[in-house]
Amino acid sequence: MVRIVKVLTKTDVSQRLGVTTEMLNELPPYNREHDVPVRVLDDTGMIYEFKLSVRAEEALKPVFQYQEWRAFVNRRNIKAGDRIYFWEEASVAHQTEYRIALLRTFV
């Protein structure tokens, strides 16, 4: 199990999450023509269905689209500078499960 850490930027928090190459390698195969739903369980037990979108440009610019990602951000009151941990783990019920946890930055 590889835990990927990402420090959230202002754009990640206000619009959509920029998916890192490390995260993309853990996710199901993407499709440049259609969003791919990714079911994610957070560290409070909430389930979200993020939409993975990869723009049809030469360079990969994968993102989790606005709607469910922003629901997660708003419910957790996430701010730029906070960190998320993202990982894949095996689950008896779902075979593969994606998890996300939040680590707050206190100033």
C-alpha positions as CSV (number, residue, x, y, z in Angstrom):
1,M,0.0,0.0,0.0
2,V,1.5,3.3,-1.2
3,R,0.2,6.5,0.5
4,I,0.5,9.4,-1.7
5,V,0.8,12.9,-0.1
6,K,-0.4,16.0,-1.8
7,V,-0.3,19.6,-0.4
8,L,-3.4,21.3,-1.6
9,T,-3.1,24.5,-3.6
10,K,-5.6,27.3,-3.8
11,T,-6.9,25.9,-7.2
12,D,-7.2,22.4,-5.7
13,V,-9.4,23.8,-2.9
14,S,-11.5,26.3,-4.9
15,Q,-12.0,24.4,-8.2
16,R,-10.8,20.9,-8.9
17,L,-8.1,18.6,-7.6
18,G,-5.1,18.3,-9.8
19,V,-4.3,14.6,-9.8
20,T,-0.6,13.9,-9.5
21,T,1.2,11.3,-11.6
22,E,1.6,9.1,-8.5
23,M,-2.2,9.2,-7.8
24,L,-3.0,8.5,-11.5
25,N,-0.8,5.4,-11.3
26,E,-3.0,4.1,-8.5
27,L,-6.3,4.9,-10.2
28,P,-8.3,2.8,-12.7
29,P,-7.4,3.3,-16.3
30,Y,-8.5,6.7,-17.6
31,N,-10.4,7.5,-20.8
32,R,-9.6,10.8,-22.5
33,E,-13.1,10.9,-24.0
34,H,-15.2,10.2,-20.9
35,D,-14.9,10.9,-17.1
36,V,-14.1,7.9,-15.0
37,P,-16.0,7.5,-11.7
38,V,-13.7,6.8,-8.8
39,R,-15.4,5.7,-5.5
40,V,-13.4,7.1,-2.6
41,L,-13.9,6.5,1.2
42,D,-12.6,9.2,3.4
43,D,-11.2,8.9,7.0
44,T,-14.6,9.8,8.5
45,G,-16.4,7.0,6.7
46,M,-18.1,9.2,4.0
47,I,-18.1,7.8,0.5
48,Y,-17.6,10.1,-2.5
49,E,-17.7,9.4,-6.2
50,F,-15.0,11.7,-7.7
51,K,-15.0,12.0,-11.5
52,L,-11.5,11.6,-13.0
53,S,-11.1,13.7,-16.1
54,V,-8.1,13.7,-18.4
55,R,-8.1,16.5,-20.9
56,A,-7.5,15.5,-24.6
57,E,-4.3,17.5,-24.8
58,E,-0.8,16.1,-25.4
59,A,0.3,16.6,-21.8
60,L,-1.7,14.7,-19.2
61,K,-3.6,17.1,-16.9
62,P,-5.8,14.8,-14.9
63,V,-8.2,16.3,-12.4
64,F,-11.0,15.2,-10.1
65,Q,-13.9,17.3,-11.4
66,Y,-15.6,20.0,-9.4
67,Q,-18.9,18.7,-8.0
68,E,-18.0,15.8,-5.7
69,W,-14.5,17.0,-5.0
70,R,-16.0,20.4,-3.8
71,A,-18.5,18.6,-1.7
72,F,-15.6,16.8,0.1
73,V,-13.7,20.2,0.4
74,N,-16.8,21.9,1.9
75,R,-17.8,19.2,4.3
76,R,-14.2,19.0,5.7
77,N,-13.6,22.8,5.6
78,I,-10.3,22.2,3.7
79,K,-7.9,25.1,3.1
80,A,-5.0,25.6,0.8
81,G,-1.9,24.2,2.5
82,D,-3.7,21.2,4.0
83,R,-2.5,17.8,3.0
84,I,-4.3,14.8,1.7
85,Y,-3.2,11.2,1.8
86,F,-4.5,9.1,-1.0
87,W,-4.1,5.3,-1.4
88,E,-5.5,2.1,-2.8
89,E,-6.3,-0.9,-0.7
90,A,-7.9,-4.3,-1.1
91,S,-11.4,-4.7,0.2
92,V,-13.3,-8.0,0.6
93,A,-16.6,-6.3,-0.6
94,H,-15.3,-4.1,-3.4
95,Q,-12.0,-5.8,-4.4
96,T,-10.2,-2.4,-4.8
97,E,-11.0,0.6,-2.6
98,Y,-9.6,4.1,-2.8
99,R,-9.1,6.0,0.4
100,I,-8.4,9.6,1.2
101,A,-7.4,11.2,4.5
102,L,-6.9,14.8,5.5
103,L,-4.1,16.3,7.5
104,R,-4.7,19.9,8.5
105,T,-2.1,22.6,8.4
106,F,-2.4,24.8,11.5
107,V,-1.0,28.3,11.4
